[in-house]
Amino acid sequence: MPGIDDCLSEAMAITGARGVSLTDWSSGLSLGHLGDSPSGDHETGAAEATDLARAAADNPTFADPEDARMPLQDLIVTSGRSYHLLRFVDTAFDSRLLLHLWLDRTHGNLAVARLRLQALAEELVLG
């Protein structure tokens, strides 16, 4: 099974990647990160991504109420210069993980990055 470091390295190989982190969104703690952080601090970025993930996952307008374990697949936030892809990682254990890819809007391809992040999340869990 690929480890966290391998997963993060492969995510940074996505064209336009500026930074990536794996966060436990139950606690808000960063489990690993590579590259830059949008906030300048990876721990702050993990906490802020956790707040966003919780807000969406706890809202019945956005989340699938039939699937309490995995209420969402992705969140995508766009700004003038970047994309933020947050991929919920479905694990076999009782943890809630979130892959956060910060992507340069000029150099990155949102669709390709989303599909690659999905594959990386599956590899991280399935091996």
C-alpha positions, 0 to 999 in steps of 0.5 A, a space after each residue: 500500500 502506498 504510504 502518505 509520503 508517496 501519495 503526497 509526492 505523486 500529488 505534487 507531480 500534478 501539473 500546477 500543484 503548489 501544495 498538498 496536505 493530508 488532514 484528519 478532518 475529525 481533529 483538524 490535524 495535518 498528517 503530512 504535507 508537501 509544497 507551499 501552504 495557501 495560508 503560509 502555515 500547513 497547520 493553519 491550512 489544515 484547520 481551515 480546510 477542516 472547517 470548510 469540510 465540516 461545514 459542507 459535510 454537516 449540511 444536508 443541502 450538500 451532503 448525502 444523508 444516506 451515507 454518514 461515513 462518506 457524505 461528500 466526495 469532493 469540494 472545489 473552491 476557486 479563486 482568481 489565481 488558484 483552485 483548491 481541491 478537497 478530496 474526502 478519503 473513504 477509509 476502512 478505519 474510523 478516521 476521516 481523511 481529507 486530501 487538499 490540493 492547492 493548484 495554480 489556476 494558470 498552469 493546472 487543469 482542474 478536471 485532470 487534477 480532480 481525477 488524479 486526486 481521486 485515484 491517489 485517494 483510492 490508492 492510499 486506502 486500497 494499496 
